[in-house]
Amino acid sequence: MLKLAKRYHIDVYQAITWNYSIAILLTWFFFKPSIPSLQGAPIYNYLALGILFPSLFVIMASSVRVAGIVRTDVAQRLSLFIPIVSAFLIFGEAVNTVKLIGIALAFIAILCSIPWQKSNSRVSSKEAGKGSWIYLLVVFLGFGVIDVLLKQLTKVNNVPFSTAIFIIFILAFALSLIGLLYQVFTKKMRFSWPHIFIGWVLGLFNFGNILFYLKAHKALANNPSSVFSSMNIGVIVVGALIGILIFKEKLSTLNKIGLAVAVLAIVIIYFPQTLSFLHI
């Protein structure tokens, strides 16, 4: 959907703002979250996610403009390093050889899937060096921290995770709406009604993504690295298939190798017995 934004002159910021409004409604409709006493709830976690969700979209757009598409893509995908390390150091996941092999393959798949041959003609290598590393660092840290914070939500027992994401969506919408109104009133942006519907469609997928991501962490509470890895390489595989089937994109040989490695990584991570013949 975000890929179609440029083609149809969609204002991404407006779509992102309204996406949180439908996410709020969907959470309320399906889960009827109660707002209990928030005593003992991870308030700072909620605030951090409420700020990071909309802010990172804006920062990513700036990063693409300043540092280029490829560099931004690399920073976002390699942010998997942060939650993977946290799975073992913070969440106490047990380490074994098979799991490490699967994770190593996941990183190889990520590197192979990046469209290295593409470049942003508007960004010269000289321009990209002027402060671009700051944007790339924020993208890298931001996406990594979001994964860790979402995992922490599933470990809080006194507040249901559906209530937690309801609060986070409200915070994200409030922050985005304030930014939208500011830009409209200062005439830096022209309000467009169709963007509400576009944002709602985007919000439907955003809601589903976060909901099932948290459910996966609940179901695999002792294996957070499996969830972190599979979601990232799953995005690569499905994204590539959509690119081929819908947008008629062509993959390089390296990209095709990356897809094959991604599938192998998922198999190894979830079915470690596949390596049993190696006596690992």
HELIX and SHEET records of a PDB file:
HELIX    1   1 LEU A    2  ARG A    7  1                                   6    
HELIX    2   2 VAL A   12  PHE A   31  1                                  20    
HELIX    3   3 ILE A   43  ALA A   67  1                                  25    
HELIX    4   4 ILE A   69  LEU A   78  1                                  10    
HELIX    5   5 PHE A   81  LEU A   89  1                                   9    
HELIX    6   6 THR A   97  SER A  113  1                                  17    
HELIX    7   7 SER A  125  ALA A  128  1                                   4    
HELIX    8   8 SER A  132  LEU A  153  1                                  22    
HELIX    9   9 PHE A  161  PHE A  185  1                                  25    
HELIX   10  10 PRO A  194  ALA A  219  1                                  26    
HELIX   11  11 PRO A  224  LEU A  245  1                                  22    
HELIX   12  12 THR A  253  TYR A  270  1                                  18    
HELIX   13  13 PRO A  272  LEU A  278  5                                   7    
END                                                                             
